[in-house]
């Protein structure tokens, strides 16, 4: 379940898309995924690409989500 999507800026000014999400079987765990953000002439296409990459990361990973889970902070998966 996606909880938040946002753009943050690194110290070098590079924009990064951050997706925070939870596994419905372990709602106490907060997972995070990030990718470089790019400006696009057609934002709808970039949105589709980011969503597809995130979906592939979460659903298509042969390793699944990390087994360890802490209730504080973000567990970065990518």
PyMOL CGO cylinders between C-alpha atoms (Angstrom):
from pymol import cmd
from pymol.cgo import CYLINDER

trace = [
    CYLINDER, 0.00, 0.00, 0.00, 1.56, 3.30, -1.09, 0.3, 1, 1, 1, 1, 1, 1,
    CYLINDER, 1.56, 3.30, -1.09, 1.54, 5.79, 1.75, 0.3, 1, 1, 1, 1, 1, 1,
    CYLINDER, 1.54, 5.79, 1.75, 3.36, 8.79, 0.26, 0.3, 1, 1, 1, 1, 1, 1,
    CYLINDER, 3.36, 8.79, 0.26, 5.02, 9.95, -2.96, 0.3, 1, 1, 1, 1, 1, 1,
    CYLINDER, 5.02, 9.95, -2.96, 7.19, 13.04, -2.97, 0.3, 1, 1, 1, 1, 1, 1,
    CYLINDER, 7.19, 13.04, -2.97, 10.16, 14.75, -4.57, 0.3, 1, 1, 1, 1, 1, 1,
    CYLINDER, 10.16, 14.75, -4.57, 13.16, 15.63, -2.42, 0.3, 1, 1, 1, 1, 1, 1,
    CYLINDER, 13.16, 15.63, -2.42, 16.38, 17.40, -3.36, 0.3, 1, 1, 1, 1, 1, 1,
    CYLINDER, 16.38, 17.40, -3.36, 19.88, 16.14, -2.52, 0.3, 1, 1, 1, 1, 1, 1,
    CYLINDER, 19.88, 16.14, -2.52, 22.63, 18.49, -1.40, 0.3, 1, 1, 1, 1, 1, 1,
    CYLINDER, 22.63, 18.49, -1.40, 23.87, 18.66, -5.01, 0.3, 1, 1, 1, 1, 1, 1,
    CYLINDER, 23.87, 18.66, -5.01, 20.45, 19.84, -6.20, 0.3, 1, 1, 1, 1, 1, 1,
    CYLINDER, 20.45, 19.84, -6.20, 19.49, 16.53, -7.82, 0.3, 1, 1, 1, 1, 1, 1,
    CYLINDER, 19.49, 16.53, -7.82, 15.78, 15.74, -7.54, 0.3, 1, 1, 1, 1, 1, 1,
    CYLINDER, 15.78, 15.74, -7.54, 14.77, 12.30, -6.26, 0.3, 1, 1, 1, 1, 1, 1,
    CYLINDER, 14.77, 12.30, -6.26, 11.33, 10.67, -6.29, 0.3, 1, 1, 1, 1, 1, 1,
    CYLINDER, 11.33, 10.67, -6.29, 10.57, 8.96, -2.97, 0.3, 1, 1, 1, 1, 1, 1,
    CYLINDER, 10.57, 8.96, -2.97, 7.82, 6.36, -2.57, 0.3, 1, 1, 1, 1, 1, 1,
    CYLINDER, 7.82, 6.36, -2.57, 6.94, 5.24, 0.96, 0.3, 1, 1, 1, 1, 1, 1,
    CYLINDER, 6.94, 5.24, 0.96, 4.85, 2.09, 1.23, 0.3, 1, 1, 1, 1, 1, 1,
    CYLINDER, 4.85, 2.09, 1.23, 3.71, -0.65, 3.59, 0.3, 1, 1, 1, 1, 1, 1,
    CYLINDER, 3.71, -0.65, 3.59, 3.15, -4.38, 3.30, 0.3, 1, 1, 1, 1, 1, 1,
    CYLINDER, 3.15, -4.38, 3.30, -0.47, -5.06, 4.29, 0.3, 1, 1, 1, 1, 1, 1,
    CYLINDER, -0.47, -5.06, 4.29, 0.70, -8.17, 6.20, 0.3, 1, 1, 1, 1, 1, 1,
    CYLINDER, 0.70, -8.17, 6.20, 3.10, -6.01, 8.24, 0.3, 1, 1, 1, 1, 1, 1,
    CYLINDER, 3.10, -6.01, 8.24, 1.55, -2.53, 8.41, 0.3, 1, 1, 1, 1, 1, 1,
    CYLINDER, 1.55, -2.53, 8.41, 3.97, -1.50, 11.17, 0.3, 1, 1, 1, 1, 1, 1,
    CYLINDER, 3.97, -1.50, 11.17, 6.87, -1.58, 8.66, 0.3, 1, 1, 1, 1, 1, 1,
    CYLINDER, 6.87, -1.58, 8.66, 7.52, 1.49, 6.51, 0.3, 1, 1, 1, 1, 1, 1,
    CYLINDER, 7.52, 1.49, 6.51, 9.46, 0.75, 3.32, 0.3, 1, 1, 1, 1, 1, 1,
    CYLINDER, 9.46, 0.75, 3.32, 11.04, 3.28, 1.00, 0.3, 1, 1, 1, 1, 1, 1,
    CYLINDER, 11.04, 3.28, 1.00, 12.05, 3.29, -2.67, 0.3, 1, 1, 1, 1, 1, 1,
    CYLINDER, 12.05, 3.29, -2.67, 13.71, 6.12, -4.55, 0.3, 1, 1, 1, 1, 1, 1,
    CYLINDER, 13.71, 6.12, -4.55, 14.77, 7.00, -8.07, 0.3, 1, 1, 1, 1, 1, 1,
    CYLINDER, 14.77, 7.00, -8.07, 16.29, 9.99, -9.80, 0.3, 1, 1, 1, 1, 1, 1,
    CYLINDER, 16.29, 9.99, -9.80, 13.59, 12.42, -10.90, 0.3, 1, 1, 1, 1, 1, 1,
    CYLINDER, 13.59, 12.42, -10.90, 13.70, 13.93, -14.36, 0.3, 1, 1, 1, 1, 1, 1,
    CYLINDER, 13.70, 13.93, -14.36, 11.78, 16.68, -16.04, 0.3, 1, 1, 1, 1, 1, 1,
    CYLINDER, 11.78, 16.68, -16.04, 9.71, 15.44, -18.92, 0.3, 1, 1, 1, 1, 1, 1,
    CYLINDER, 9.71, 15.44, -18.92, 7.89, 17.19, -21.70, 0.3, 1, 1, 1, 1, 1, 1,
    CYLINDER, 7.89, 17.19, -21.70, 4.96, 14.88, -21.04, 0.3, 1, 1, 1, 1, 1, 1,
    CYLINDER, 4.96, 14.88, -21.04, 4.68, 14.33, -17.26, 0.3, 1, 1, 1, 1, 1, 1,
    CYLINDER, 4.68, 14.33, -17.26, 2.01, 11.63, -17.70, 0.3, 1, 1, 1, 1, 1, 1,
    CYLINDER, 2.01, 11.63, -17.70, 4.53, 9.41, -19.48, 0.3, 1, 1, 1, 1, 1, 1,
    CYLINDER, 4.53, 9.41, -19.48, 7.16, 9.93, -16.75, 0.3, 1, 1, 1, 1, 1, 1,
    CYLINDER, 7.16, 9.93, -16.75, 4.54, 9.14, -14.10, 0.3, 1, 1, 1, 1, 1, 1,
    CYLINDER, 4.54, 9.14, -14.10, 3.72, 5.87, -15.87, 0.3, 1, 1, 1, 1, 1, 1,
    CYLINDER, 3.72, 5.87, -15.87, 7.42, 4.95, -16.08, 0.3, 1, 1, 1, 1, 1, 1,
    CYLINDER, 7.42, 4.95, -16.08, 8.02, 5.65, -12.38, 0.3, 1, 1, 1, 1, 1, 1,
    CYLINDER, 8.02, 5.65, -12.38, 4.91, 3.65, -11.39, 0.3, 1, 1, 1, 1, 1, 1,
    CYLINDER, 4.91, 3.65, -11.39, 5.96, 0.71, -13.61, 0.3, 1, 1, 1, 1, 1, 1,
    CYLINDER, 5.96, 0.71, -13.61, 9.51, 0.73, -12.18, 0.3, 1, 1, 1, 1, 1, 1,
    CYLINDER, 9.51, 0.73, -12.18, 8.18, 0.83, -8.61, 0.3, 1, 1, 1, 1, 1, 1,
    CYLINDER, 8.18, 0.83, -8.61, 5.67, -1.93, -9.32, 0.3, 1, 1, 1, 1, 1, 1,
    CYLINDER, 5.67, -1.93, -9.32, 8.37, -4.11, -10.88, 0.3, 1, 1, 1, 1, 1, 1,
    CYLINDER, 8.37, -4.11, -10.88, 10.64, -3.49, -7.89, 0.3, 1, 1, 1, 1, 1, 1,
    CYLINDER, 10.64, -3.49, -7.89, 8.01, -4.52, -5.34, 0.3, 1, 1, 1, 1, 1, 1,
    CYLINDER, 8.01, -4.52, -5.34, 6.14, -7.28, -7.19, 0.3, 1, 1, 1, 1, 1, 1,
    CYLINDER, 6.14, -7.28, -7.19, 8.89, -8.57, -9.47, 0.3, 1, 1, 1, 1, 1, 1,
    CYLINDER, 8.89, -8.57, -9.47, 11.71, -8.91, -6.97, 0.3, 1, 1, 1, 1, 1, 1,
    CYLINDER, 11.71, -8.91, -6.97, 12.62, -12.57, -6.49, 0.3, 1, 1, 1, 1, 1, 1,
    CYLINDER, 12.62, -12.57, -6.49, 13.74, -11.74, -2.95, 0.3, 1, 1, 1, 1, 1, 1,
    CYLINDER, 13.74, -11.74, -2.95, 10.57, -9.98, -1.82, 0.3, 1, 1, 1, 1, 1, 1,
    CYLINDER, 10.57, -9.98, -1.82, 10.58, -7.41, 0.94, 0.3, 1, 1, 1, 1, 1, 1,
    CYLINDER, 10.58, -7.41, 0.94, 13.19, -7.60, 3.69, 0.3, 1, 1, 1, 1, 1, 1,
    CYLINDER, 13.19, -7.60, 3.69, 12.26, -10.04, 6.43, 0.3, 1, 1, 1, 1, 1, 1,
    CYLINDER, 12.26, -10.04, 6.43, 13.52, -7.76, 9.17, 0.3, 1, 1, 1, 1, 1, 1,
    CYLINDER, 13.52, -7.76, 9.17, 11.19, -5.01, 10.18, 0.3, 1, 1, 1, 1, 1, 1,
    CYLINDER, 11.19, -5.01, 10.18, 11.57, -2.25, 12.70, 0.3, 1, 1, 1, 1, 1, 1,
    CYLINDER, 11.57, -2.25, 12.70, 8.77, 0.01, 13.75, 0.3, 1, 1, 1, 1, 1, 1,
    CYLINDER, 8.77, 0.01, 13.75, 10.91, 3.15, 13.61, 0.3, 1, 1, 1, 1, 1, 1,
    CYLINDER, 10.91, 3.15, 13.61, 12.30, 4.75, 10.49, 0.3, 1, 1, 1, 1, 1, 1,
    CYLINDER, 12.30, 4.75, 10.49, 12.25, 3.70, 6.88, 0.3, 1, 1, 1, 1, 1, 1,
    CYLINDER, 12.25, 3.70, 6.88, 13.52, 0.38, 5.52, 0.3, 1, 1, 1, 1, 1, 1,
    CYLINDER, 13.52, 0.38, 5.52, 15.01, 1.32, 2.13, 0.3, 1, 1, 1, 1, 1, 1,
    CYLINDER, 15.01, 1.32, 2.13, 14.52, -1.29, -0.56, 0.3, 1, 1, 1, 1, 1, 1,
    CYLINDER, 14.52, -1.29, -0.56, 15.85, 0.62, -3.51, 0.3, 1, 1, 1, 1, 1, 1,
]
cmd.load_cgo(trace, "trace")
